[in-house]
Amino acid sequence: MHDSTAPPAEPSPFDGDGSGDGSETPAGKAPDLGALFDRYSAYVGAVALRLLGRPEDVDDVVQDVFLAAHKGLRHADDPRQVKRWLAKVTVRTARRRLRMMRAKGFLGMGDEPDYEYLADEGATPEQRTLLAAIYDVLERVPVNERLCWQLRFVEGHKLEDVAELSGCSLATAKRRIAATQTALREAFEP
């Protein structure tokens, strides 16, 4: 869990603004799961979609994350850190799902993903094609490396937050990001 004795030097992109982030729940009491779902399910779903790249898996990830929330948040040290905790659980759940998809693909049981729909509505056809090509490369790099790179460059987290969300050291997060950068560079350089 989050070490409350060492707050980040600057606000993290996944920290709340203090309103509705669980701060209205007294310490030692679990936040209302229905209220948390209403407030954060879209956030969890958006992160899951960008990490997985497959909309058909998002609902299952959201369900798994909030099932874990039901079990784990009653032991939360600081209810104001709900969004941070949900982000960590979303990353862990996405990691398991990506590994399962890899295993299915290896056994010939996986579906071929279509990543062009992940682009923003205003994206050009060239941008959609580039995004699909990037996700295609990400499918081939190790899952932990992929997730660190996505947390840094797709989700926009600071390196310290990438390490925390990934459950690894800062040095390991940097190595994983660099390895994915190398894979992408090699895939796109002539």
HELIX and SHEET records of a PDB file:
HELIX    1   1 LEU A   33  LEU A   52  1                                  20    
HELIX    2   2 PRO A   55  ASP A   57  5                                   3    
HELIX    3   3 VAL A   58  GLY A   72  1                                  15    
HELIX    4   4 LEU A   73  HIS A   75  5                                   3    
HELIX    5   5 PRO A   79  GLN A   81  5                                   3    
HELIX    6   6 VAL A   82  PHE A  106  1                                  25    
HELIX    7   7 GLU A  116  LEU A  118  5                                   3    
HELIX    8   8 PRO A  125  LEU A  138  1                                  14    
HELIX    9   9 VAL A  143  PHE A  153  1                                  11    
HELIX   10  10 LEU A  159  SER A  166  1                                   8    
HELIX   11  11 LEU A  170  PHE A  188  1                                  19    
END                                                                             
